[in-house]
Amino acid sequence: MKDLNKFIESVKNNQCVVGIVGLGYVGLPLTLEFCGKKLKVLGFDVDSEKVETLNSGRSYIKHIPSEKISAIRDSGYFEATADYSRIVEVDAILICVPTPLTRHREPDLSYIISTAESIAPYLKAGQLVSLESTTYPGTTEEVMIPILEQGSELKAGEDFWVAFSPEREDPNNPNFNTSTIPKVVGGHTDECLKAACALYDKIILRTVPVSSCAAAEAAKLLENIFRSINIALVNELKMIFHRMGIDIWEVIEAAKTKPFGYMPFYPGPGLGGHCIPIDPFYLTWKAKEFGAATRFIELAGEINTFMPEYVVLRTMEELNELGRALKGSKLLIVGLSYKNDIDDTRESPSLELINLFEDKGAYVEYHDPFVPVIPKTRKHMHLAGRKSVELSSITNFDLAVISTKHSNIDYSLIAENCPLVIDTRNAVSGSYPNVKKA
Ligand SMILES: NC(=O)c1ccc[n+]([C@@H]2O[C@H](COP(=O)([O-])OP(=O)(O)OC[C@H]3O[C@@H](n4cnc5c(N)ncnc54)[C@H](O)[C@@H]3O)[C@@H](O)[C@H]2O)c1
């Protein structure tokens, strides 16, 4: 039998055991927060290598120090497992598994589905299940709940609580962390909402309740669609202003002095990461069911997807000015992760750039202090295993393309020692005739 007061009490007096499914960029920071508040966490992951690494007190994510993992393990607050039968040991289950797109750019819910199928046989009355993975409105109630109910013979809302609470993690953001970013929560019923808010209130400064799981699912998509569209807008303006001889970066610096009605977004070599290039298309797919078009999303996707090609075209244009060809040139990609100062290469436009430049006959190497070796990625398996070269080898290259602006790279060294530098991030400060923006 479920008992809301008992559940809330168990959170308050730290007796509630939290199960976190998916120990990745989202699941691990959540784990640290709960352990920090002295709640026990049992982490579940299908990747037994990650389970082993974490249980031996080591982190596999660069911006999460191993000391933090060994501290929560040594204090007895954390253990990782690949054994789903241990779901019976926890009171709340937070699901943080990937939600990518398929090869045909449709939502791939296979991770959510297989997680729900694995949990269902062990689900108990009185547990809370909260989905955190980004997804289209309707996933929690139309996809996850039926699997949980069928496999457990329990009823959502009556025997166990269900919520959707999107993750807003921004890895390595110096100004915000898991606990200080407000968290939107939607419940399957009012009681589900109360149970979920009680749990999240323990670790988050401000929870933001909404009326349904679907509203919470939609709120997350709105945030990421907003980013995708605004990035597309500055990418388009970048191409237009370039033709006019105007520097988009200077324009943004000027525009952002307006104290209201404007917020800066920055152009780049294309979208990267697990969220912005992917999430908007979850809505596009779902909208079709309602006969609705998502024209803004499609247009933004078109412009942002074109950016790596634009960088290649600009590079060829600048080489042409020097009377040289891309074919046969030795090219260094500077920065492999999709954003500054992290080691995450998922959907990174740098990987796409390597492909495009190599297709045109260039010899490509890369430098990234955060990514010593290219990991396996779903889309670019053939690049896995390649190693970062030292920046001191810059003089061996005909040109460099800066695609990520890390704070620990000496960009003036690149500008001073390479005949041509294509800067897609406004990373080089000062004026060098051989540095061209793209
Ligand atoms: N990374 C971010 O900054 C971020 C921010 C906001 C939202 N999100 C969303 O959060 C979700 C998770 O993203 P992430 O970046 O943490 O992914 P991730 O790949 O870093 O971690 C997911 C983990 O889930 C594990 N996993 C996969 N299938 C599983 C299963 N059936 N059972 C147990 N574990 C399983 C994987 O092995 C992996 O360790 C996604 O929906 C993503 O869109 C991510």
The ligand as a Tripos MOL2 file, in Angstrom:
@<TRIPOS>MOLECULE
LIG
   44    48     1     0     0
SMALL
NO_CHARGES

@<TRIPOS>ATOM
      1 N1         23.8080   15.8130  -20.6280 N.am      1 LIG1
      2 C1         23.0950   16.8900  -20.3620 C.2       1 LIG1
      3 O1         23.6510   17.9560  -20.1510 O.2       1 LIG1
      4 C2         21.5720   16.8390  -20.2850 C.ar      1 LIG1
      5 C3         20.9020   17.9920  -19.8710 C.ar      1 LIG1
      6 C4         19.5190   17.9730  -19.7630 C.ar      1 LIG1
      7 C5         18.8280   16.8080  -20.1070 C.ar      1 LIG1
      8 N2         19.4930   15.7030  -20.5310 N.ar      1 LIG1
      9 C6         18.7000   14.5100  -20.8240 C.3       1 LIG1
     10 O2         18.9230   13.5490  -19.8070 O.3       1 LIG1
     11 C7         18.8800   12.2330  -20.3570 C.3       1 LIG1
     12 C8         20.1640   11.4780  -20.0320 C.3       1 LIG1
     13 O3         21.2480   12.1530  -20.6340 O.3       1 LIG1
     14 P1         22.7570   11.9680  -20.1910 P.3       1 LIG1
     15 O4         23.5050   13.0910  -20.8180 O.co2     1 LIG1
     16 O5         22.8680   11.7750  -18.7140 O.co2     1 LIG1
     17 O6         23.1060   10.5980  -20.9190 O.3       1 LIG1
     18 P2         24.3930    9.6650  -20.6830 P.3       1 LIG1
     19 O7         24.5920    8.9140  -21.9300 O.co2     1 LIG1
     20 O8         25.5190   10.4810  -20.1190 O.co2     1 LIG1
     21 O9         23.9260    8.6780  -19.5340 O.3       1 LIG1
     22 C9         22.9100    7.7540  -19.6930 C.3       1 LIG1
     23 C10        23.2980    6.4920  -18.9570 C.3       1 LIG1
     24 O10        22.2040    5.5770  -19.0610 O.3       1 LIG1
     25 C11        22.7290    4.2810  -19.1850 C.3       1 LIG1
     26 N3         21.6790    3.4120  -19.7210 N.ar      1 LIG1
     27 C12        21.2570    3.2670  -20.9860 C.ar      1 LIG1
     28 N4         20.2470    2.3940  -21.0520 N.ar      1 LIG1
     29 C13        20.0100    1.9790  -19.7850 C.ar      1 LIG1
     30 C14        19.0890    1.0750  -19.1940 C.ar      1 LIG1
     31 N5         18.1870    0.4300  -19.9250 N.pl3     1 LIG1
     32 N6         19.1560    0.8670  -17.8620 N.ar      1 LIG1
     33 C15        20.0870    1.5170  -17.1130 C.ar      1 LIG1
     34 N7         20.9600    2.3960  -17.6060 N.ar      1 LIG1
     35 C16        20.9270    2.6140  -18.9260 C.ar      1 LIG1
     36 C17        23.9390    4.4690  -20.0710 C.3       1 LIG1
     37 O11        24.8430    3.3860  -19.9450 O.3       1 LIG1
     38 C18        24.5030    5.7860  -19.5310 C.3       1 LIG1
     39 O12        25.4540    5.5670  -18.5020 O.3       1 LIG1
     40 C19        18.6110   12.4130  -21.8460 C.3       1 LIG1
     41 O13        17.2430   12.3350  -22.0960 O.3       1 LIG1
     42 C20        19.0850   13.8270  -22.1030 C.3       1 LIG1
     43 O14        18.4340   14.4040  -23.2160 O.3       1 LIG1
     44 C21        20.8640   15.6930  -20.6110 C.ar      1 LIG1
@<TRIPOS>BOND
     1     1     2 1
     2     2     3 2
     3     2     4 1
     4     4     5 ar
     5     4    44 ar
     6     5     6 ar
     7     6     7 ar
     8     7     8 ar
     9     8     9 1
    10     8    44 ar
    11     9    10 1
    12     9    42 1
    13    10    11 1
    14    11    12 1
    15    11    40 1
    16    12    13 1
    17    13    14 1
    18    14    15 2
    19    14    16 1
    20    14    17 1
    21    17    18 1
    22    18    19 2
    23    18    20 1
    24    18    21 1
    25    21    22 1
    26    22    23 1
    27    23    24 1
    28    23    38 1
    29    24    25 1
    30    25    26 1
    31    25    36 1
    32    26    27 ar
    33    26    35 ar
    34    27    28 ar
    35    28    29 ar
    36    29    30 ar
    37    29    35 ar
    38    30    31 1
    39    30    32 ar
    40    32    33 ar
    41    33    34 ar
    42    34    35 ar
    43    36    37 1
    44    36    38 1
    45    38    39 1
    46    40    41 1
    47    40    42 1
    48    42    43 1
@<TRIPOS>SUBSTRUCTURE
     1 LIG1         1 GROUP 0 **** ****
